[in-house]
Amino acid sequence: MLNFMLNPGIPRKIKNDDLVISRREQIALAGIKLFSKKGFHETTLRELAEEAGLGLGNIYDYVGNKQDIFFLIHGFLNGRATEMTDQAIKDIDDDPLERLYRMIGAEIELMNEYSDAVLLIYRESHILDKLRLKELLANEKARVMRLEQVLKECVAKKLLHVVNIRAAANFIKTMVETLVIKRWDLRRFVSQSDLKRTLVNIIFNGILENGISDRQPIETSEIDDLRGKSALIINASGIWGKELSSFLLSKGVKLALHISNDPNNESSEVTSQLKEWKQAEVHLSKHEGPMTLKLLKKILLDFGPIEFIIHDLGGSVNSAMLSKGKEKQSAPLGFQENLNYAQELVDYVQGSMNKMGLKRILYLAPWAWDRHINPIWHETTKAAIMNLTRIMSKSLAASHINVNCVVPGFIEKTKSSKLEEGKYLKVINDIPLGFIGETRDVLESIYFLISDRSRYLTGEVLSVSGGSK
């Protein structure tokens, strides 16, 4: 996006490139909001300056007129399209069909996230002079050419029918943009997941070459909302770390993991899990320290944007509670570190205009078996995490980030070995549904809360407990 924001054709008085990029992004976002609401001609520069948090005189340090701002909006949109596509196809070199799928997914996501900007460009591009309109069309053509290139590779590998590549690329892009152009009708009757499923079905199963023996067609009956997305699991060495990481990897999620256990401890489960985590980017606290804002920035630099953060707060407390002879001392200290990081993250996201691309934060509370290990800390910690969820959800709502929480109940695979048989039977009797849950019950709940299916849920605490409190 940097090249688009520093377009030499737009006048500026400030020499500091970083400041210009930051201010022009603010101005572009203000333009999207006001031009979409009032129209290009009816919106004044004074209104745009106020919306961007600048004075009327200051705005001329970064742009010359309203047409410059409109062109900045196109640059902002085109930059985001490039970033989202690059992130989606990162490390997918030898599978052009998968790259095509992910590129289409990135375009669909762009349409959903910046629909006002896309519609604005369609509606008002006639206000540009011939030189800028030519540049706008050239940028649009470049995005189509990326589709053309991957289509050529698919045809060369006999994964697609031989088709007119230019026509097919333009058809695909036009179909995706229909999500915005026809949103007045589609949004009333069709969910985002259904739109993606239908579009992918039409594109892929309509052009896949028959008779491919070593490749199954794209399954569209249940298109994964998370395929190609990126996630960070904090405290992935907790009770859910192994299960959750395997589950998300199976859904096509690109994973970064922060591991708090010592991998050199042969009795630790982390040692056996490292092999299974080979598809993920792993950060060990032994080498890189606890999860901090500094470490997050390093992960972002190496790994790229992170759309989901899953923070196993319950697992971190559980590990401390089980430390020999340190139950009452270690638990609050470990949890306080996690609370401090949670607040740092909110401040960072709000201050950076969410450049990390974050969409969801999900906290995991202690599971119900902990109640039998240390009932006071179990209830205190659970209550703190539930309140943290509600507070953070309000703080990040303006940044369009959903914050939710899962509280696992009595789950079979995580049963405490210290629990006596009599207590175990009593637990079952106290569960309204009458049976112990399974790991997949928690994993599917997590899947729901980080997928687009929960886009209108924030500040929610989901107790996966069979009805028990």
WOZITA-V919414 format. One record per pair of residues at least 12 apart in sequence whose C-alpha atoms are under 7 Angstrom apart, sorted by the first residue. I is the first residue (numbers start at 1). J is the second residue. Records with the same first field share a line. If there is no record, write none. Layout:
I->J, J
//
This chain:
1->76, 79, 80
2->21
4->75, 76, 79
5->21, 24, 72, 75, 76
6->21
10->63, 68
11->62, 63, 64
12->61, 62, 63
13->61, 62
14->61, 62
20->62
24->62
26->52
27->52, 69
28->69, 72, 73, 76
30->48, 51, 52
31->48, 69
32->73, 116, 117
36->116, 120
45->66
67->128
74->121
81->107, 110
84->106
85->103, 106
87->304
88->102, 103, 106, 228
89->102, 103
96->150, 153, 154
97->154
100->150
102->228
107->176
108->176
111->177, 179, 180
115->180
119->180, 181
144->169, 170
147->169
148->165, 166, 169
151->165
152->165
158->209
159->208, 209
160->207, 208, 209
161->207, 208, 209
197->220, 223
201->220
204->218
205->217
224->251
225->451, 452
226->251, 252, 253, 451
227->251, 252, 253
228->252, 253, 254
229->253, 254, 307
230->253, 254, 255, 306, 307, 308
231->253, 254, 255, 256, 306, 307, 308, 309
232->255, 256, 257, 306, 308, 309, 310
233->256, 257, 258, 309, 310, 311
234->257, 258, 310, 311, 312
235->258, 259, 260, 311, 312, 316
236->257, 258, 259
237->259, 260, 261, 270
238->312, 315, 316
239->315
242->273
244->443
254->280
255->280, 281
256->280, 281, 282
257->280, 281, 282, 283
258->282, 283, 284
259->283, 284, 285
260->284, 285
262->286
292->341
293->341, 344, 345
305->356, 357
306->356, 357, 358
307->357, 358, 359, 360
308->358, 359, 360, 361, 450
309->360, 361, 362
310->361, 362, 363
311->362, 363, 364
312->363, 364, 365
313->338, 363, 364, 365
314->364, 365, 366
315->366
316->334
317->331, 334, 335
318->366
320->334
346->396
350->399
354->399
358->401
359->400, 401, 402
360->401, 402, 403, 450
361->402, 403, 404
362->403, 404, 405
363->404, 405, 406
364->405, 406, 407
365->382, 385, 406, 407, 408
366->378, 382, 407, 408
367->407, 408, 409, 410
368->408, 409, 410
369->410, 415, 416
386->405, 461
389->403, 404, 405, 459
390->459
393->458, 459
402->457, 458
403->458, 459
404->458, 459, 460, 461
405->460, 461, 462
406->461, 462, 463
407->462, 463, 464
408->442, 463, 464, 465
409->463, 464, 465
410->436, 437, 465
411->436, 437, 438, 439
412->436, 437, 438
413->438, 439
431->466, 467, 468
432->466, 467, 468
433->466, 467
442->464
//
